[in-house]
């Protein structure tokens, strides 16, 4: 069984390493990474959206979502063991200016 809980737990198989080594690469910042471009295009197609954005971590995705859906000074309601609160420290306050209300 492959454990996909985290990129720090999963160890790549030889086949995964070979695929990474052989992958066509580019700079995603400049829109030059064909793999990222294909992933974003396919995701947008599957979801019926105009575009999609690849984010390399769940933490980044969480923080972008908070910033997109809140304004500085807002409060978010979150379970006391919620990942954003428990593992991402002060990121909601530091990056979005929001406070966490634990339930």
N, C-alpha and C positions, 0 to 999 in steps of 0.2 A: 504494500500500500504506500502511496506517495502522500506525505503530510504537507498540505498546502496552507497551513495556518499562517505562515509568515515566510518571507524571503530569507530570514535568518535561520530557519529550521530546515527548509527543503535543501537537500544536497542534489546538485545536478547529476544526472546519469551520464555515462559516456556519450550516449546519443544526443542528449541536451547540449553537452559541451561542444560536440561536433557541429550541431546546428548553429550554435552561437558563433563558433569560429568561422563557419562558412557563410554566415548571413551577410547580405549586402547591407552596408551601413552608410550613414550620412549624418549630418548635424540636424537634429530635430528642431533646434532653436531657429534655424534658417529655413525650415520646411524641406530639408534635403534628405531626410531619412526615409527611404522607400518603405521600410517595414512599418514604421510609425504611421506614415501616410496611408498605407493600405489598411492598417488596423482602424484608424480613425474613419476612413471612408466606409469600411465594412460595418462598423458599429453604427454610424449614421444611417446607413441603408437598412440595417436590421431594425433600428428603432424608428425609422420613418422620419428622421430629422435632417435638417439642412447640413449639419456638420456635427462632429464630435471632437472632443479634446482628450488626448491621452495624458494621464497623470501617473507618474511612476510609483506612487505610494498611496496607501489608504489615508495616511496622515495628511498628505497634501490635498487629497480629494476632500477630506472632512473640512479642512480649513478653507478651501476655496468655496465649498458649499455654505459654510457659516458666513463668509464675507459676502457672498452673493445674496443671501437671504436675510441679512441683518444690517442694522446701522449702528455706529458707535453709540454706546449707552444702552443698547437693548440687553435683555436678559434671555438666556436660553434655559429651558427646563430639561434637565437630564438626570437619568438614573445615577445613583451615587457610584456605581461600578461601570458607568458608561465609558467607552474607550476614549472619547474626546476629553473627558474630565480626568480619568484615572491614568491614562498613558501619555496624553499630549500636554500635560502640565498647564502652564499659563498661556498656551498658544491662543485660545479664544480671546483673552484680554489683550495680549500683546499684538496680535495680528488684526483683530477685528474690533477691538474695544468693547467686547461684550462680556457680561458676567454670567457665571453658571449658577443656576438655582437647582440644588440637588433635591431629588424626591426618592 
